[in-house]
Amino acid sequence: MLESSRRLKALQIQNNEEVPANDARNAAMRQQRLEDAREPLREDEAPDAPILPPMASEVITQQARAIPITHSQSSNEVDRNREYKIRRAALGDNPTQEEMDAVVAYGLDQHRINFPNLY
């Protein structure tokens, strides 16, 4: 206990000496940077361009350009298979054979209606 107390006191003394030295060094470096920034540029020297993050509107525009444009042939038409797709989705994970047969029969009937020239 006594030794840990001595070590703690020694660390506090060391810390009390190092903190002002670090503060002085940091202040000197800051002052040097300020002075360097005030120096005029030479004729052949150009300042570095600032690196700024893109504006939100630019990011949104870039993201929008990355989205592929799909060209669906039936985008403006009514989906003729909509009811069939609904019935297929409604079958669920474990449909009975009768339920599947009913959906297949409906799909075949609709196919005959939609493509009469094939029959």
Secondary structure by P-SEA (a helix, b strand, c coil): caaaaaaaaaaaaaaaaaaaaaaaaaaaaaaaaaaaaacccccccccccccccccaaaaaaaaaaabbbbbcccccccccaaaaaaaaaaccccccaaaaaaaaaaaaaaaaaaccccc
